[in-house]
Amino acid sequence: GVGYDARIRVVPGQDFPPGSTVPIYRQLCEVGPNTQLIKVGEIPQVEHTYTYFHVAYPFMNEFGLTFGETTIAQREELMPSEKAIMTIEQLEILALQRCKTAREAIRLMGSLAEKYGFQSSCGTMGECLTIVDGKEAWVFEIYGVGILWTPESGKPGAVWAARRVPDDHVCVVPNISRIGVIDPNSDDFMFSSNYMDVAIENGWYDPASGKPFDITKAYTPETGPWSADSIWTRNRLWYIYKNLCPSQKWDHDAPLSSYPFSVKPERKVSVRDVIAFQRSTFEGTERSLADLPAWYVPDGKGGTVKSPLATPFITDDLAALLHIENERPISRYNCSYGFVAEVRDWLPDPIKTCLWYYNDNPATTIYVPVYSGATELPLSWRTNDRYKYSRDSAWWAFATVDQFASFRYQDAIKDIKEVRDPLEADFFAMQPTIERAALELYKQDPKLAVKFITDYTNTCMKDAEAAYWGLADRLMVKYNNNQF
């Protein structure tokens, strides 16, 4: 999202003497190089913390435990109290520093949020984490309990629940609650002690009704742009499910409740398939913003042709000019960063997770392998000021390319793919060889394997950055307004 911290850096694990405390901060996701941290409390520290990777929403640790984050809606009545101090990014940090498995992380984050109170980072919204550890994948949702909560109340300061994704299934969380009906007798669910209580107290659920408790219906707004059936959330769910299971009929206009929590794909899904989903602008469907009638102009022969200015990334101003309804595709021009996490439990920790990381717009950027064993990353990838353009920051290379693409998208995206696709293909082609070499080194000397995988990660990141600075220069020359 806009303004989120895309500086990716490794925070080493540490040892602490008994009685140590850890400071708790607010709005860590939006911290920049000149931001004053907002300390809101302290909690007891553990004796040893694990190494983890820090960005706006920290996402991986040395054991390959990986988190994805998505903001989800919650009813206005759940707006957190000012006494609540645990934001989702702070919970992620603590879990990555202290946990090795998804279940451990869920229990820890849930207990900390109950004790210290869940606090929103994005407005007054709830939060969702997708959590994988190589053996299991989970969806974790968390909500506030209202502005009157205090730690002294004796009541939990959060409502949370988690649901395991079946091993051969895919679940999609497009900024909306997806857990649905909770089965309290199943090992595939975890939840807070008050997961129903807040809904009952507010009249959102009646246990006497005989209906099972549905956490999505209970805590998601019924109306408004963040309601369960908002088109900007359902578009993404519809697109991915219809591509994963094309033989089934998926009604774009059907309510969210008609979509299952997860689906079994009709063919095996690869990392590159997921990357394609993240890059999607609904091309080839009636939802494609780059194919709207407004983009077609006279061709001088009595017909029409698509304008080279046609773009799927439409700002509100452009939508008003073209008199079209703006919708959100999966890929976003104002994205800060993102990734696809490839977690393999059969590999040792340093190579267990290959996190395919990107900066800026997934449709125009490149995905770079970052391994869980990397102990240091390039300075340029750890550097970024969103309010100061700098060639010393890798993020600006990718943002600059995306900016020039917006001037003449239909032509520029071809230029981008000519540079991006071969380099990205090389990263994937090298992966089996690199991992075999790292595995052999690990058997001989784990420290050598860590150095090897760190060096390779850094090489890939530097190569991608250099390629994009060169691409940015070429696009600047080709698409500046003196050329047309």
C-alpha positions in Angstrom: 0.0 0.0 0.0 0.9 3.7 -0.2 3.6 4.8 2.1 4.5 1.5 3.6 8.1 0.8 4.6 9.7 -1.2 1.7 13.2 -1.2 3.2 14.0 -4.9 3.6 16.7 -5.7 6.2 17.8 -8.6 8.3 17.5 -8.2 12.1 19.9 -10.6 13.8 18.8 -12.8 16.7 20.1 -11.7 20.1 20.5 -13.0 23.7 19.0 -11.0 26.6 19.6 -11.2 30.4 16.7 -12.3 32.6 14.3 -9.4 33.4 14.8 -7.6 30.1 11.9 -5.9 28.4 11.1 -5.2 24.7 9.6 -1.8 23.7 6.3 -1.8 21.8 5.8 0.7 19.1 2.8 1.9 17.1 2.6 2.4 13.3 5.8 0.5 12.5 4.5 -0.3 9.1 4.8 3.4 8.0 8.1 4.1 9.5 10.6 5.9 7.2 14.3 6.9 7.6 13.3 10.1 9.4 10.4 8.9 11.4 10.2 9.3 15.1 9.1 5.9 16.6 6.0 6.0 18.8 6.6 3.9 21.9 3.4 2.8 23.6 4.6 0.3 26.2 7.0 -2.5 27.2 6.5 -6.3 27.7 8.9 -8.9 29.0 11.6 -10.0 26.6 12.6 -13.6 26.0 16.2 -14.8 26.6 16.9 -15.4 22.9 15.3 -14.0 19.8 15.5 -15.4 16.3 16.8 -13.6 13.2 14.0 -12.2 11.1 13.4 -10.0 8.0 12.0 -6.6 8.6 9.7 -4.5 6.3 6.5 -2.7 6.9 4.8 -6.0 7.8 7.7 -8.3 8.8 7.5 -11.6 6.8 10.1 -14.3 7.4 12.6 -15.6 10.0 15.7 -17.8 10.0 13.5 -21.0 10.3 11.5 -20.1 7.1 8.4 -19.2 9.1 6.6 -16.8 6.8 3.7 -14.3 7.1 1.6 -12.5 4.5 -0.5 -9.6 5.6 -3.8 -8.2 4.4 -6.0 -5.6 6.1 -9.6 -6.7 6.5 -12.8 -4.9 7.5 -14.3 -4.9 11.0 -17.5 -3.4 12.3 -17.2 0.2 13.6 -18.1 -0.9 17.1 -14.9 -2.9 17.2 -12.6 0.1 16.8 -9.8 -0.5 19.2 -9.3 1.3 22.5 -6.4 3.7 22.9 -5.2 1.4 25.7 -4.6 -1.4 23.2 -0.9 -1.5 22.0 -0.4 -4.5 19.8 -0.5 -3.7 16.1 -0.3 -6.5 13.6 3.2 -5.6 12.5 4.4 -5.6 16.2 2.8 -9.0 16.7 4.6 -10.2 13.6 7.9 -9.1 14.9 7.4 -10.8 18.2 6.2 -14.0 16.6 9.0 -14.2 14.1 11.6 -13.6 16.9 10.1 -16.3 19.1 8.4 -19.0 17.0 9.3 -21.7 14.6 5.9 -23.0 13.5 2.6 -21.5 12.4 0.7 -22.9 15.4 3.3 -21.5 17.8 3.0 -18.1 16.1 -0.8 -18.1 16.2 -0.9 -19.0 19.9 1.7 -16.3 20.8 0.1 -13.5 18.8 -3.4 -14.4 20.0 -2.3 -14.4 23.7 -0.3 -11.2 23.4 -3.3 -9.4 21.7 -5.7 -10.7 24.3 -3.4 -9.5 27.1 -2.3 -6.1 25.7 -5.1 -5.3 23.3 -5.1 -5.3 19.5 -4.6 -2.0 17.8 -5.3 -1.1 14.2 -2.5 0.1 11.9 -4.7 0.8 8.9 -7.4 3.2 10.0 -9.7 1.3 12.4 -9.6 -2.0 10.4 -9.0 -5.6 11.5 -6.1 -7.6 10.2 -5.4 -11.0 8.6 -2.1 -12.9 8.3 -1.5 -15.9 6.0 1.0 -18.1 7.8 3.1 -20.9 6.4 5.9 -23.0 8.0 6.5 -25.7 5.4 4.2 -28.2 7.0 1.0 -26.2 7.4 -0.7 -23.1 6.0 -3.1 -21.0 8.2 -5.3 -17.9 7.9 -5.2 -15.8 11.1 -7.8 -13.0 11.6 -7.9 -10.5 14.5 -10.3 -7.8 15.5 -10.6 -5.1 18.2 -13.2 -5.3 21.0 -14.2 -1.6 21.2 -13.0 1.7 22.5 -14.0 1.0 26.2 -11.5 -1.9 26.7 -8.7 -1.5 29.2 -6.1 -4.0 30.4 -7.6 -3.8 33.9 -11.0 -4.9 32.7 -10.0 -8.6 33.0 -11.5 -9.2 29.5 -9.5 -10.1 26.3 -8.4 -7.1 24.3 -8.9 -8.8 21.0 -11.0 -11.3 19.1 -9.1 -13.7 16.9 -9.4 -17.0 15.1 -7.4 -19.1 12.7 -8.2 -21.8 10.2 -5.9 -24.2 8.5 -5.8 -24.4 4.8 -6.1 -28.1 3.6 -2.8 -29.4 2.2 -4.0 -29.6 -1.4 -6.0 -26.4 -1.4 -5.6 -22.7 -2.1 -7.2 -19.9 -0.1 -7.5 -16.3 -1.2 -7.8 -13.4 1.2 -8.7 -10.2 -0.8 -9.0 -7.7 2.1 -11.9 -9.5 3.6 -12.5 -12.1 6.3 -12.5 -15.6 4.8 -12.6 -18.0 7.8 -16.4 -18.2 7.9 -18.0 -20.9 10.1 -15.8 -22.0 13.0 -15.8 -25.7 14.1 -14.7 -25.6 17.7 -14.2 -29.3 17.8 -11.7 -29.4 14.8 -8.0 -29.3 15.1 -8.0 -27.2 12.0 -9.3 -24.2 14.0 -7.8 -22.0 16.7 -9.6 -19.1 18.4 -9.7 -16.8 21.3 -11.8 -17.6 24.4 -14.2 -14.7 23.5 -14.5 -15.4 19.7 -18.3 -15.6 20.0 -18.9 -13.4 23.1 -18.3 -10.0 21.5 -20.8 -10.9 18.7 -23.4 -12.1 21.2 -23.0 -9.0 23.4 -23.6 -6.8 20.4 -26.5 -8.7 19.0 -24.6 -9.9 15.9 -25.1 -13.6 16.8 -27.8 -15.5 18.7 -26.6 -18.9 20.0 -30.3 -19.8 20.4 -30.8 -19.5 16.7 -29.3 -23.0 16.1 -27.1 -21.6 13.4 -23.3 -22.2 13.5 -21.1 -19.2 14.4 -19.7 -17.5 11.3 -16.9 -15.1 12.2 -17.0 -13.4 8.8 -20.7 -12.5 9.1 -20.4 -11.6 12.8 -17.6 -9.1 12.5 -17.6 -7.8 8.9 -19.6 -4.7 8.1 -22.9 -5.4 6.3 -22.7 -2.3 4.1 -20.1 0.2 2.8 -16.9 -0.2 0.7 -15.4 -2.7 3.1 -18.5 -5.0 3.3 -18.2 -8.7 2.5 -19.8 -8.3 -0.9 -17.8 -5.2 -2.1 -16.9 -5.5 -5.7 -13.2 -4.6 -5.2 -12.8 -7.6 -2.9 -14.9 -10.0 -4.8 -13.3 -9.3 -8.2 -10.0 -10.7 -7.0 -11.5 -13.8 -5.4 -13.6 -14.5 -8.5 -10.7 -14.1 -10.9 -8.3 -16.5 -9.0 -10.9 -19.2 -8.2 -12.2 -19.3 -11.8 -8.6 -19.8 -13.0 -7.8 -22.4 -10.4 -11.0 -24.3 -11.1 -12.2 -23.4 -14.6 -14.6 -26.3 -14.9 -16.7 -24.9 -12.1 -19.1 -22.0 -12.7 -18.2 -18.9 -10.7 -20.7 -16.2 -10.6 -19.0 -12.8 -10.3 -22.1 -11.3 -8.8 -22.8 -14.0 -6.3 -22.3 -13.1 -2.6 -19.0 -13.8 -0.9 -20.6 -16.5 1.2 -21.1 -18.6 -1.9 -17.4 -18.9 -2.3 -15.7 -21.7 -0.3 -13.0 -20.9 2.2 -10.5 -22.8 -0.1 -10.5 -24.8 -3.3 -8.6 -27.7 -4.7 -7.0 -26.5 -7.9 -7.6 -28.6 -11.0 -3.9 -28.5 -11.8 -0.8 -28.1 -9.7 0.0 -24.4 -8.9 3.6 -23.2 -9.3 5.3 -20.2 -7.9 5.2 -18.6 -11.3 1.4 -19.2 -11.5 1.1 -17.2 -8.2 3.3 -14.5 -9.6 1.0 -14.3 -12.7 -2.0 -13.9 -10.3 -0.3 -11.1 -8.5 0.5 -9.4 -11.8 -3.1 -9.8 -13.0 -5.2 -6.8 -14.1 -8.1 -9.1 -15.1 -6.8 -9.2 -18.6 -8.9 -11.3 -21.0 -12.0 -10.8 -18.9 -14.9 -8.3 -18.9 -13.3 -6.7 -15.8 -10.1 -5.6 -17.7 -9.7 -1.9 -17.2 -7.3 -1.6 -20.1 -9.9 -2.9 -22.6 -12.8 -0.5 -21.8 -14.5 1.2 -24.8 -13.2 4.5 -23.5 -9.7 3.5 -24.6 -10.6 2.9 -28.3 -9.9 5.8 -30.7 -10.5 6.3 -34.4 -7.9 4.5 -36.6 -8.4 6.8 -39.6 -9.9 4.0 -41.6 -13.4 4.2 -40.3 -12.8 1.9 -37.4 -11.2 2.1 -34.0 -8.0 0.9 -32.4 -6.9 0.7 -28.8 -4.9 3.8 -27.7 -1.3 3.2 -26.7 -2.2 5.2 -23.6 -4.6 2.5 -22.5 -3.6 1.3 -19.0 -5.1 -1.0 -16.4 -3.8 1.3 -13.7 -6.4 4.1 -13.6 -6.3 6.9 -11.1 -9.4 8.4 -9.8 -8.7 11.6 -11.8 -8.3 9.5 -15.0 -11.5 7.6 -14.3 -13.4 10.9 -13.9 -11.9 12.2 -17.2 -12.9 9.0 -19.1 -16.2 8.7 -17.4 -15.6 5.1 -16.3 -16.0 3.2 -13.1 -12.6 2.6 -11.5 -12.1 -0.9 -10.0 -9.1 -2.4 -8.2 -7.3 -5.2 -10.1 -5.0 -7.6 -8.2 -1.8 -5.8 -9.3 -1.6 -2.2 -8.0 0.5 0.8 -9.3 0.8 2.2 -5.7 2.1 -1.0 -4.1 5.1 -0.7 -1.9 6.4 -4.3 -2.0 5.2 -7.9 -2.1 6.3 -11.5 -2.5 5.6 -15.1 -3.1 6.9 -17.4 -0.3 8.1 -20.9 -1.4 8.5 -22.9 1.8 9.9 -26.4 1.7 10.1 -28.4 4.9 12.4 -31.0 3.4 15.3 -28.5 3.1 17.5 -27.2 5.9 16.5 -23.8 7.4 18.9 -21.6 5.4 17.3 -22.7 2.1 13.9 -23.8 3.4 12.2 -20.6 2.2 12.8 -18.9 -1.0 10.9 -15.6 -0.8 10.3 -14.2 -4.3 10.4 -10.5 -3.4 9.5 -7.4 -5.4 9.3 -3.7 -5.0 6.5 -1.4 -6.4 4.0 -2.6 -9.0 4.0 -6.4 -9.5 2.9 -5.9 -13.1 6.0 -4.0 -14.1 8.6 -5.1 -11.5 10.8 -8.2 -11.2 10.6 -11.0 -8.6 14.0 -11.7 -6.9 14.9 -14.7 -4.7 15.6 -13.9 -1.1 16.5 -16.9 1.0 15.7 -17.4 4.7 19.3 -18.1 5.5 20.6 -14.7 4.1 22.3 -12.8 6.9 22.7 -9.5 5.1 21.1 -7.7 2.1 22.4 -4.9 -0.2 22.5 -1.4 1.3 20.4 0.0 -1.6 17.6 -2.4 -0.7 17.8 -1.4 2.9 17.5 2.3 1.9 14.4 4.2 0.9 12.9 7.6 1.5 9.5 7.8 -0.2 9.8 11.6 -0.2 13.3 11.9 -1.6 14.3 10.5 -5.0 17.6 8.7 -4.8 19.7 6.5 -7.1 21.1 5.0 -3.9 17.7 3.3 -3.2 16.7 0.2 -5.2 13.1 0.9 -4.6 13.3 4.0 -6.7 14.6 2.0 -9.7 11.4 -0.1 -9.8 9.1 2.9 -9.0 10.7 4.9 -11.8 10.2 2.2 -14.4 6.6 1.9 -13.4 6.1 5.7 -13.6 7.4 5.8 -17.1 5.2 2.9 -18.1 2.2 4.9 -17.1 2.9 7.4 -19.8 2.4 5.0 -22.7 1.6 1.7 -21.1 0.7 -0.4 -24.2 4.2 0.2 -25.6 6.2 0.5 -22.4 5.1 -2.8 -21.0 6.7 -4.5 -24.0 10.0 -2.8 -23.3 9.8 -3.8 -19.7 9.2 -7.4 -20.5 12.2 -7.5 -22.8 14.4 -6.7 -19.8 12.5 -8.3 -17.0 11.4 -11.7 -18.3 14.8 -13.1 -19.4 16.4 -12.0 -16.1 13.5 -13.4 -14.0 13.6 -16.6 -16.0 17.4 -16.9 -15.2 16.6 -16.7 -11.5 14.2 -19.6 -11.8 16.5 -21.6 -14.0 19.3 -21.2 -11.6 17.2 -22.2 -8.5 17.6 -26.0 -8.6 21.4 -25.7 -9.2 21.9 -23.1 -6.4 19.8 -25.1 -3.9 21.6 -28.4 -4.7 25.0 -26.6 -4.2 23.7 -25.0 -1.0 22.5 -28.4 0.3 25.8 -30.1 -0.3 27.6 -27.2 1.4 25.2 -27.4 4.3 26.1 -31.1 4.8 29.8 -30.2 5.0 29.6 -26.9 6.8 26.3 -25.0 7.6 28.2 -21.7 7.9 29.5 -22.0 4.4 26.0 -22.7 3.1 24.7 -19.6 4.8 27.5 -17.5 3.2 26.8 -19.1 -0.2 23.1 -18.4 0.0 23.7 -14.9 1.3 26.0 -14.1 -1.5 23.7 -15.5 -4.1 20.7 -13.6 -2.7 22.7 -10.3 -2.8 23.9 -11.0 -6.4 20.4 -11.5 -7.6 19.1 -8.3 -5.9 22.0 -6.2 -7.3 21.5 -7.6 -10.8 17.8 -6.8 -10.7 18.4 -3.3 -9.5 21.1 -2.6 -12.1 18.8 -3.9 -14.9 16.0 -1.6 -13.8 18.1 1.5 -13.5 19.2 0.9 -17.0 15.7 0.3 -18.1 14.5 3.5 -16.4 17.1 5.5 -18.3 15.9 4.0 -21.6 12.3 4.6 -20.9 13.0 8.2 -19.9 14.6 8.8 -23.3 12.0 6.9 -25.3 8.8 8.1 -23.6 9.6 11.7 -22.7 7.2 14.2 -24.2 9.7 15.5 -26.7 9.6 12.2 -28.6 6.0 12.4 -29.6 
